[in-house]
Amino acid sequence: MKSEAYAAVDIGGTKTSVGLYNSEFKKITETATIPTESSRGCRDLVEHAHKEYKRLLNSAGLAPESVRKIGIACPGPLDLKKGHIVYIPTMGFKDEPLTDYFEDIFGLPAVLQNDTNAAALAESRIGAGQGCKTVVYVTISTGIGCGIAINGEILDGAFCAAGELGHMTVERNGRQCACGKRGCLELYSSGTAIASTATELLGRQLCAKEAFDAARGGEKTAVKVIADATDYLGYALAAMYQILDPDIIVLGGSVTKDYDFFKDDLLEAVKKYSQPIPGRDHRIVVSQYGGEQVMLGAAILSAM
């Protein structure tokens, strides 16, 4: 009997990862990571990923026919029906037929999904949300992304835009966002926003981690920056509870490395902004996967 493997590619702004997984979604070999180098073009990136994919097959001693399909996770917005990237300004990719590139170069059927949706799928199938009906995954890093899985299936929405929590308005007539709106959540609660606000108010250049370190050290301005960011995030998560009533919200991304510092304040904000429901447990946890959840979701997609 031939062994079967599941292939996954996670395309990110700075790096792209390629992996092979077994039927239990455990890594068969070490994941290959390459620089995205988006300036060289989308098709060139797929060709580079294919070289790594072939190397992984050889390393694992797998025949090409052991892989039947490839799952791709990518930032959006995406046209999932066509398998196209709509436009990613930070990468310069516009109207790129991504699945066509993969199918042409890899010689395999390909399925595309938004990266945070893929993460939500992984959390619902094999992660913290396993056995739950409604799972919300929120990543807090450079920006804020969100994916939703219901009964182990991704909720895409009519226009492939479900779960765009980072662009929920939390401050009317607030800060100008690159999306064209004002007051979007990621302008207040992302790692980028925390760093920017802390830098402005403290008068020295800080990254998000340094802002958290300053707050832990008792710097009052830094404490307020984190408190405000947490309150905005709690407001947005409360909206998710009001609309979806999820069993669990799973958090990921670099900012969650300091979750212990803002956990209690976040839960307090969520409770403050959401309707009291008898017996409701606001179950908010940090993902156990440390960044691999997107790849795992892409691998699960390739098995579906």
Secondary structure, 3 states (H helix, E strand, C coil): CCCCEEEEEEECCCEEEEEEECCCCCECCCCEEEECCHHHCHHHHHHHHHHHHHHHHHHHCCCHHHEEEEEEEECCCEECCCCEEEEECCCCEEEECHHHHHHHHHCCCEEEEEHHHHHHHHHHHCCCCCCCCEEEEEEECCCEEEEEEECCEECCCCCCCCCCHHHCECCCCCCECCCCCECECHHHHCHHHHHHHHHHHHCCCCCHHHHHHHHHCCCHHHHHHHHHHHHHHHHHHHHHHHHHCCCEEEEECHHHHHHHHHHHHHHHHHHHHCCCCCCCCCCEEECCCCCCHHHHHHHHHHHC
